[in-house]
Amino acid sequence: MRTGEALVMAVEALRVNRLRSALTMLGVIIGVLAVVILVAIGTGAKNAVEKEIAGLGSNIILVVPGQVGLGAAPTQSRLDLSDVAYVRRVVGDPSKVTVAVNSGEPVRVGRTEVFATLTGTDQYLPNVFDRPLRRGRGLSATDVDTRRRVAILGAEVAGKLFGDLDPIGRQVTIAGVRFRVIGVYETIGSTFGVARDQEVHVPVTTAQRLIGLPRVNGIAIGASGPDEIEPLQRRVVDALRARYPDEQFSAVTQTQLLGTIGTVLSMLTGVLAAIAGISLLVGGVGVSNIMLVGVRERTREIGLRKALGARQRDILGQFLIEAVLLTTIGGVVGILLGVGGALLIQALSPVPASITWWSIALAFGVSAAVGVFFGVAPARRAGRLDPVIALRAD
């Protein structure tokens, strides 16, 4: 029997039992739909994180206490401003090194109050990070040395506190202490889910006094070029380890952060795809069950065809084509619904989703493979039926 004829007969068999065929395909549709959507969400999350890390700036080295990597426990910082000065001497260019002290504090103007991320930093921040000002000025060395109570507001903080008014020169209260606004940052968006526009920058010395913390959370270094990054990393880490022999320090770059986070997110995407694959496996079991039922119902038909000269491989091929057709149609419908669902999720929610060609190809290939795998047993059973016994069946 020719393949085209077998395909026509398979379509006719599915058409005769439309409801049963649709319910059988539903399991495959749900499985493929879940694979496409969950892989799209995992890939979208990975792309979003990579974009945010890249948006921090180019050739940046972040110096932090402890080890950075999968399974590494967080380490409390022991770095202070004397260590920042030490790192500046090691780097050789003080203007390429900046510092950060972070805390969450209420910021108030009159009766209006917002909760913001307070960041203590210094005059060298613009040399390391890309953080343009909308108006006003940045921090100066005098601000840091004299612990001036001056602040630069993120765009969202400025908008909530002052609306359309110009904040420059006005007073804000941070953690109960008055500060004078000297600048407002341009809108920058979020990084790792942290709203950068809800930050308030003050001199690092002022922040340490305000929150009662003599330490700094980390040091950032702006390398002159890609070729300088690795030697600078080794030099800074070796210098800090020589200064504190019993302590561990890490100097990580954007590429290393991307690698670590990318590994985690790739593992997460794989787990999500595996979980979704379970539903596809269940759908395959349903296909096998329905095909076995179909073999029992069509026993007389099989016996008649074999009596008229149909070979075992003809019968096997017909039922195998029916099983593959069921899962292939279900796979195509599931892919279309999955792509539409992923686009809908991205459009209507903050959850990122990114459709990849390999996830579609994987879903389609697996759905077809499921038809072959779970269709073999029913097809072999049909092909092995004795025509005499099959013709006697009721």
Number of C-alpha atoms within 10 A of each C-alpha: 12 9 12 9 11 19 17 13 16 21 15 13 15 17 13 10 11 12 11 13 18 16 15 23 26 21 24 35 29 23 29 34 29 27 29 32 28 26 29 27 21 25 22 22 20 23 18 18 19 19 14 16 18 17 15 15 14 18 21 25 25 20 23 23 21 17 16 18 14 10 7 9 10 10 13 11 14 15 18 18 15 10 16 19 14 17 23 19 13 15 19 11 13 16 16 20 27 26 23 20 24 21 16 14 18 14 23 21 16 9 6 10 16 16 15 22 21 25 24 24 23 24 19 20 21 16 14 21 19 13 15 13 18 13 15 15 15 22 23 13 12 12 20 21 13 11 17 19 19 22 29 28 27 25 22 23 25 25 17 15 20 15 11 9 10 15 22 18 14 13 17 23 15 22 15 12 11 16 19 17 24 20 26 28 25 16 16 17 14 13 16 12 9 11 15 20 22 23 25 27 26 29 28 28 22 20 25 20 11 16 15 9 15 15 17 22 20 19 24 23 31 24 21 12 10 10 10 12 20 14 9 18 21 12 15 23 19 16 16 21 14 11 12 12 10 7 12 15 20 21 25 20 21 19 15 14 18 19 14 14 17 18 14 14 19 16 13 17 22 16 15 18 23 15 15 21 21 14 20 27 18 14 28 29 20 19 29 23 16 19 25 19 12 16 19 17 13 16 21 19 15 24 22 16 16 21 15 10 9 15 15 18 14 19 23 20 24 22 29 25 23 26 29 23 21 27 33 23 18 27 29 20 19 30 26 15 19 26 20 16 18 24 17 12 16 17 12 8 9 8 14 19 27 22 21 14 10 11 20 24 13 14 25 23 13 20 31 23 16 25 25 21 16 23 29 21 18 23 27 17 16 27 24 14 18 15 20 13 11 20 18 10 14 9
